[in-house]
C-alpha cells in the first residue's frame, strides 16, 4: 500500500441503532404535519376567495373579514414552522427527549384547530416516550451497548494475578493468597 492511502481494516464503532418507536413517532408527526398543511392550504384558498369576493362585491365589513382571515393564516404558518422545527426535525436528528415536550404541546394545541392532527401528535408523543425507553435499554442508559448481563465486580490476586469475582473467595483458589484490599 502507498503512504497516501490508509490501511484497510480500521473500523469505527457503529452508531446506535434507531429504536422502532422512533420511526413510528416520526411517521405520526409527519402525517399530522401533512394534514395541517392541507388545512392551511384550504384556509389560504378561502382567504384568496374572500379577497376576490370582497373586491368584486364590496360589503361593509370586508376589511375586518380579510384582516381576521389574514391573521389566522399567519398564525397557521407560524404554527406549522414551529411544529416542523421543534418536533419533526428533532425526531429525525434523534433528539427524542428534546422533541417530546414540543410534540405534546403542539398536540394539545392541535386538538383545538383540527382534531385528527392533534390525535396524531399525541400518539407520536407516546411513541417518543417508548423510543426513549428503547434507546436507554439498547445503550444501557450510558451510551454504551448493553450486554444484557450486569458485569460483576472483580478483584485480582496479588500473588498469581488471576481475576475472581469480588466476595466469591476469601483466599485465591490458585495460590492461597488473601484476596481483597
C-alpha positions in Angstrom: 0.0 0.0 0.0 1.2 3.5 -0.6 1.6 6.1 2.0 -1.3 8.2 0.7 -4.0 5.6 1.4 -4.9 4.5 4.9 -4.6 0.8 5.8 -7.8 -1.0 5.4 -9.4 -2.8 8.3 -9.8 0.2 10.6 -13.3 0.1 11.9 -15.2 2.7 13.9 -17.9 2.0 16.4 -21.3 1.9 14.6 -23.9 4.4 15.6 -26.6 3.1 18.0 -29.5 1.6 16.1 -32.6 3.6 15.8 -35.5 2.4 18.0 -38.6 1.1 16.2 -40.8 3.5 18.1 -38.8 6.5 16.9 -39.7 5.6 13.3 -43.4 5.3 14.3 -43.2 8.7 16.1 -41.6 10.3 13.0 -44.3 8.9 10.7 -47.1 10.0 13.0 -45.8 13.5 13.3 -45.2 13.7 9.6 -48.8 12.6 8.9 -50.0 15.3 11.4 -47.9 17.9 9.6 -49.3 16.9 6.2 -52.8 17.1 7.5 -52.1 20.6 8.9 -50.5 21.7 5.6 -53.6 20.5 3.8 -55.8 22.5 6.2 -53.5 25.5 5.8 -53.8 25.4 2.0 -57.6 25.2 2.3 -57.6 28.2 4.7 -55.3 30.1 2.3 -57.6 29.3 -0.6 -60.5 30.6 1.5 -58.5 33.8 2.2 -57.9 34.4 -1.5 -61.5 33.7 -2.3 -62.6 36.2 0.4 -60.3 38.9 -1.0 -61.7 38.3 -4.5 -65.2 38.3 -3.3 -64.8 41.5 -1.3 -63.1 43.1 -4.3 -65.9 42.2 -6.7 -68.8 42.6 -4.2 -67.7 45.1 -1.5 -69.6 44.9 1.7 -69.5 47.0 4.8 -67.0 45.0 7.0 -64.9 43.4 4.2 -61.7 44.8 5.7 -62.5 43.1 9.1 -63.1 39.7 7.5 -60.0 39.9 5.3 -57.9 41.0 8.3 -59.2 38.2 10.5 -58.6 35.6 7.9 -55.1 37.0 7.2 -54.2 36.8 10.9 -55.5 33.2 11.1 -53.4 32.2 8.0 -50.3 33.9 9.6 -50.8 32.0 12.9 -51.2 28.7 11.0 -48.0 29.3 9.1 -46.0 30.1 12.2 -47.6 27.1 14.0 -46.5 24.8 11.1 -43.0 26.2 11.2 -42.7 25.5 14.9 -44.2 22.1 14.6 -41.7 21.2 11.9 -38.6 22.6 13.5 -39.3 21.7 17.2 -40.9 18.3 16.7 -40.3 16.7 13.4 -36.7 17.8 12.8 -35.6 16.8 16.3 -37.1 13.4 15.9 -35.2 13.0 12.6 -32.0 14.0 14.3 -32.5 11.5 17.1 -33.2 14.1 19.8 -36.2 12.2 21.2 -36.1 13.8 24.7 -35.9 17.3 23.1 -38.8 16.6 20.8 -41.1 15.1 23.5 -42.4 18.3 25.2 -42.9 20.3 22.0 -44.8 17.4 20.4 -47.1 17.2 23.5 -47.8 21.0 23.4 -48.3 21.0 19.7 -50.6 18.0 20.0 -52.8 19.7 22.7 -53.0 22.9 20.7 -53.8 21.0 17.5 -56.8 19.4 19.2 -58.5 22.8 19.1 -57.6 23.6 15.4 -58.2 20.1 14.0 -58.9 17.0 15.9 -57.2 14.5 13.7 -53.7 16.1 13.6 -53.9 16.6 17.4 -54.5 12.9 17.9 -51.6 12.0 15.7 -49.3 14.4 17.6 -50.4 12.9 20.9 -49.8 9.3 19.7 -46.4 10.5 18.4 -45.7 11.9 21.9 -46.4 8.4 23.4 -44.2 6.8 20.8 -41.4 9.2 21.7 -41.6 8.0 25.3 -41.3 4.4 24.1 -38.4 5.4 21.8 -36.5 7.0 24.8 -37.0 3.8 26.9 -35.9 1.6 24.0 -32.8 3.7 23.4 -31.9 3.5 27.0 -32.4 -0.2 27.0 -30.2 -0.6 23.9 -27.4 1.6 25.2 -27.6 0.5 28.9 -28.5 4.1 29.8 -24.9 5.3 29.4 -24.4 5.4 25.7 -22.6 2.1 25.5 -24.1 -1.1 24.0 -25.9 -3.2 26.6 -24.9 -6.8 27.0 -28.0 -7.7 29.0 -25.9 -9.1 31.8 -24.6 -6.9 34.6 -20.9 -7.2 35.0 -19.8 -8.3 38.5 -17.1 -6.5 40.4 -13.8 -8.3 40.0 -10.6 -8.5 42.1 -7.2 -9.6 41.0 -5.0 -11.8 43.2 -1.7 -10.1 44.2 0.2 -13.4 44.2 -0.7 -15.0 40.9 -2.7 -12.3 39.1 -5.8 -14.3 38.4 -9.1 -12.4 38.4 -12.0 -13.6 40.6 -15.5 -12.2 41.4 -15.4 -9.9 44.4 -16.6 -11.7 47.5 -16.7 -15.2 46.0 -13.4 -16.3 47.7 -11.6 -15.0 50.8 -8.4 -16.6 49.5 -7.2 -17.3 45.9 -8.1 -20.8 44.9 -4.9 -21.0 42.8 -2.2 -19.8 45.2 -3.8 -19.3 48.6 -3.0 -15.5 48.8 -5.6 -13.4 50.6 -8.0 -11.6 48.1 -9.2 -8.1 48.7 -7.6 -4.8 49.7 
